[in-house]
């Protein structure tokens, strides 16, 4: 049997396509609806102009008209000379002025002014490219210069919110209404933006404009697509993109002609007013109406469309088709319960995210390519027009899958090629980036077509909405990714190009949808797969669809290929367990016999928890750094001219001075080959960066990574990069070693991670440069995170319900002890390399006994290794001085010996998916908050050693209280309480005046107390919510999400440059939101660990009391 025949067997015929073929699948009606819905896209790109055409650093000086009160006849040059300090290059300062004084003009001329301050009365702008921009109107310069990028982020946040709100809303209220409402919002808030009296009103209006723009884009495209037949279905998405490209070209000309951003806003509002007039006449989607059982309205619309297209529709066909319609369950739940649809959503969303991240990273940098900004913007727009015309043609020739893969790979390669050319090659780089943007935009059109064809009508709008959330998320992150150029100019290009390449590879897993009817029911894919004798194999076979399946001209090869694929599929598919015996007991009965918390469990717990004392020391080099040490450039070059110079003479001759009179920390005079006498007489004028390193003095430490690797001046921001890389290691660790422990055992996962930490911690101390240090810290971070996850689960799975929370709490308690010891060690040893070597020494002891720790008997039983499990149970009973009845040992059996595990089990259960989402969001929020506070410890104002001691000391009572309260109040109540209290404590920090160090530190310490308590509860809770087959996976993925919080913490702290309250506001809000969501979780106190998905969903109260009454004649199982 050929693959082509098999594919036909697996397919079903769609109903609404019959209607479209009868009334015309691309007649006059469809052409008209496409035109009226896609035309507004011309205006959409113009909404970006207010923060694209800004000239972010205009020529300016402080407004110093105050001096005209002393002498109104001063010339402009005299006014500037008297009131403005000069920079090192001799030009007037752009951000500083002399403090205004009430003195006579003669005194000012004679004695001058010395004390400087920021611009108190605004700025005077000159030689600007534009008449008015948001930068000049709202003074987004100097200390507020980063606010322009914040405006970009706020707008992208609106796009994200719009996708989130308007996408699912269209599923409930119809495509038509959710297309009309964004038009109204765009008209209102485009006008409000132009009238904005201040930056706050402007940002609010831009957020709402972004939300409306995203809502209109996705809903109008879906509405148009659902009226078009298979042959021209791609036209709606491609034409909407093409009109947007025309809008980009128009934007360049419009801003060139009108150099005032407020007037441009009014022009946009005028265009929206025209759209507002006709948008109320657009029709609803007949597919959506039929899906909602509104057959009468659908009938009227279909007849009207047939009349416009001059077609006749038979009554019997309409009655037959509408009779088949039934209300389909929609929403994200329908997607999450289908592994096929979930796979499609992940892949297409990831591809869309990567494309938009790259697209906006390029678009928002349009003014930095070195060419005329209007020319570059015009090129960006004009290249998109052929991209979308080609898209329409190519999509029908080679299909969706091949088109998307080729555009993803080609765009990333063009962008990566820019790294091969010098940065001053403006023309070449602009050409490559324009080509890259051409394919990125093309890929975006393909994604928009593809996602509508992959999902049924009942969830199509939801899928497009969530895909757009990922799409807009890429746009939201693009300004933040562009900020990373301060570390290295190539970072943004490398990041988004790599993601695009990865998504190109993942698209290989999607099916081809070219010239296939839009699916109208959620089970259409399921019906197609169910036609196969092996549904799981047929799902895999669906990848070979369309032209791929039909391309073979040799049927016997197809038959061999079919047999080979089926054999391979059977080999890699897990064997299903036998779940017929419901009378078997569980592992809790075994623990009741051997002892739930005897000497065996206590020794295991202590042995596994002890290394946590040392793990904290791994962060010492990141925290105790003195990020801005006293220093000056090394200028020993002048000693070749005169080796007898004193230190003061050397500095005076070779270093320029700053405005406050001190020596520059980052500049030196350019070395010259001149006589010392000439240097003394004429001095040196030309400055440069420190060419021979720095000289550090009056430092708190003997050596830190800052002083060893010179992370100062233009490299000062690399400190956050080092922190982020270390946190990346802690992110990757659970991702790698969590699933590893699920397959190879908790014991092996714990031993390997301990070995990694032992090897790479001293390796960091021996790092010859920063690159080696980063690599070693990344691997050491993997080891720490992997060990923490695996050791806690290994200990917990040996402990009974009454003391189960001790597994997490004791591990964290040892970590808190380490934090208390850490400041004392660093206070005595002020050298980070020595501290790292000392950290590795105690690990040697641990490596000796780690090989003797026992495996988890639960895991052995779940893997069918019954004999090994029995031997361990007997040993545990002997250590606990218990006797295991022979009948119990003989009755141990294996339940579901090869049960399916992994994330698919979690996502296949709506209950477990809900638990997983809530607990991971909570874990993420808590970790983000804890590390934002921890990495900001040195800025709290108190002595860093005292602060570290307080941070560590407060953890000990937190963990001890948790051990008690978890068994008194339960998991749920305690987690909600700690989240809400910790979040409120952080918010209270915002109410304390800056400079009140004692109050701020006290509130931070209190907040840290509750946040760390919440982390403990999360780690207990996640193990009790999920069954044994996926416990390690759920814990690892939860830990991975938590590590993402740690990874984002340094980046979130960087947002303090916009306003100091932003980081605190963000992580506090997330913590409070998590606290509210935790009300949806069940209580698990004193309940046995679930062994199956059913038990996890039902949370049967299998307590120790129930276990005592078991019958020894029953088989014990896991």
Secondary structure, 3 states (H helix, E strand, C coil): CCHHHHHHHCCCCCCHHHHHHHHCCCCHHHHHHHHHHHCCHHHHHHHHHHHHCCCCCCCEEECCHHHHHCCCCCCHHHHHHHHCCECCCCCECCCEEECCCCCCHHHHHHHCCCCEEECCCCEEECCCCCCECHHHHCCCCHHHCCHHHHHHHHHHHHHHHHHHHHHHHHHHHCCCHHHHHHHHHHHHHHHHHHCCCCHHHHHHHHHHHHHHHHHHHHHHHHHHHCCCCHHHCHHHHHHHHHHHHHHHHHHHHHHHHCCEHHHHHHHHHHHHHHHHHHHHHCCCCHHHHHHCCCHHHHHHHHHHHHHHCCCCCCHHHHHHHHHCCCCCCCCHHHHHCCHHHHHHHHHHHHHHHHHHHHHHHHHCCHHHCCCCHHHHHHHHHHHHHHHHHHHHHHHHHHCHHHHHHHHHHHHHHHHHHHHHCCCCCHHHHHHHHHHHHHHHHHHHHHHHHHHHHHCCHHHHHHHHHHHHHHHHHHHHHHHHHHHHHHCCCCHHHHHHHHHHHHHHHHHHHCCCCCCCCCCCCCCHHHHHHHCCCCHHHHHHHCCCCCHHHHCCCCHHHHHHHHHHHHHHHHHHCCCCCCCCCCCCECHHHHHHHHCCCCHHHHHHHHHHHCCHHHHHHHHHHHHCCCCCCCEEECCHHHHHCCCCCCHHHHHHHHCCECCCCCECCCEEECCCCCCHHHHHHHCCCCEEECCCCEEECCCCCCECHHHHHCCCHHHCCHHHHHHHHHHHHHHHHHHHHHHHHHHHCHHHHHHHHHHHHHHHHHHHHCCCCHHHHHHHHHHHHHHHHHHHHHHHHHHHCCCCHHHCCHHHHHHHHHHHHHHHHHHHHHHHCCEHHHHHHHHHHHHHHHHHHHHHCCCCHHHHHHCCCHHHHHHHHHHHHHHCCCCCCHHHHHHECCCCCCCCCCHHHHHCCHHHHHHHHHHHHHHHHHHHHHHHHHHCHHHCCCCHHHHHHHHHHHHHHHHHHHHHHHHHCCHHHHHHHHHHHHHHHHHHHCCCCCCCHHHHHHHHHHHHHHHHHHHHHHHHHHHHHCCHHHHHHHHHHHHHHHHHHHHHHHHHHHHHHCCCCHHHHHHHHHHHHHHHHHHHCCCCCCCCCCCCHHHHHHCCCCCHHHHCCCCCCCCECC
